[in-house]
């Protein structure tokens, strides 16, 4: 049964990733809260998942002109630089604290989505 649920979560995460709305977050939540994976393991699986799914979504989004190349390159450069620091930090912080930080981030994003109005 757990293999079936894992496949369903993977399919749902793939659909969300294709839309560009963070399928990896769903995968990360599933792994961290409904399996025996630690927060660090869940984040590692999420990174591997992202490497596999991102190219297809990226090609589609570039084709449809949803990506502005210059800001994307600047953000990517900053992301590569800070991810190294963050990975080292995540390995030195306990899983419990990482879960709390992740929970706060999700709450912030959820509240912002509920109450933010586009102009």
C-alpha positions in Angstrom: 0.0 0.0 0.0 2.8 2.5 0.8 4.3 1.9 -2.6 1.0 2.8 -4.2 0.7 6.0 -2.1 4.3 6.9 -2.9 3.5 6.6 -6.7 0.4 8.7 -6.3 2.3 11.4 -4.4 5.0 11.3 -7.1 2.4 11.7 -9.9 0.7 14.6 -8.1 4.1 16.2 -7.4 4.9 15.8 -11.1 1.7 17.5 -12.2 2.4 20.4 -9.8 6.0 20.6 -11.0 4.8 20.8 -14.6 2.6 23.7 -13.7 5.6 25.3 -11.9 3.9 25.5 -8.5 6.2 23.5 -6.3 5.5 19.8 -6.6 8.6 19.2 -4.6 7.0 20.8 -1.6 4.3 18.1 -1.7 6.9 15.4 -2.0 8.9 16.9 0.8 5.8 17.1 3.1 4.9 13.5 2.3 8.4 12.2 3.0 9.0 14.3 6.2 5.6 13.7 7.8 4.2 10.4 6.5 7.3 8.2 6.1 10.2 7.4 8.4 12.5 9.8 6.4 14.4 12.5 8.4 14.0 16.1 7.3 17.5 15.9 5.7 16.7 12.7 3.8 13.4 14.2 2.6 15.2 17.3 1.4 17.8 15.2 -0.4 15.1 13.1 -2.2 13.4 16.4 -3.1 16.6 17.6 -4.7 17.0 14.5 -6.8 13.4 14.7 -7.8 13.9 18.3 -8.8 16.9 17.4 -11.0 14.7 14.8 -12.8 11.6 17.0 -13.2 12.9 20.5 -13.7 14.3 20.1 -17.3 10.9 19.2 -18.8 9.2 22.0 -17.0 11.9 24.5 -17.9 11.8 23.7 -21.6 8.0 24.2 -21.6 8.2 27.5 -19.7 10.9 28.8 -21.9 9.0 27.8 -25.0 5.9 29.6 -23.7 8.0 32.7 -22.8 7.2 32.5 -19.1 10.8 33.0 -18.0 12.8 36.2 -18.2 16.3 35.0 -18.8 18.4 37.8 -17.1 16.5 37.7 -13.7 16.5 33.9 -13.9 20.3 33.8 -14.4 20.9 36.3 -11.5 18.6 34.3 -9.2 20.2 31.0 -10.2 23.6 32.4 -9.5 22.6 33.6 -6.1 20.9 30.3 -5.4 23.9 28.2 -6.3 26.1 30.3 -4.0 23.7 30.2 -1.0 22.8 26.6 -1.4 26.3 25.5 -0.6 26.2 27.5 2.6 22.7 26.3 3.4 23.6 22.6 2.8 26.4 22.9 5.3 24.2 24.6 7.8 21.4 22.1 7.4 23.8 19.2 8.1 24.8 20.9 11.4 21.3 21.7 12.6 19.1 19.0 14.1 16.2 17.5 12.1 13.7 18.9 14.7 14.8 22.4 14.2 14.8 22.1 10.4 11.2 20.8 10.5 10.2 23.8 12.6 11.8 26.2 10.1 10.2 24.4 7.2 6.8 24.5 9.0 7.1 28.3 9.6 8.0 28.8 5.9 5.0 26.8 4.8 2.7 28.7 7.2 4.0 32.0 5.9 3.6 31.0 2.3 0.0 29.7 3.0 -1.1 32.8 4.8 0.4 35.0 2.0 -1.4 33.0 -0.6 -4.7 33.2 1.3 -4.6 37.0 1.9 -2.4 38.4 -0.9 -4.3 40.2 -3.6 -2.8 40.8 -7.0 -3.3 44.2 -8.5 
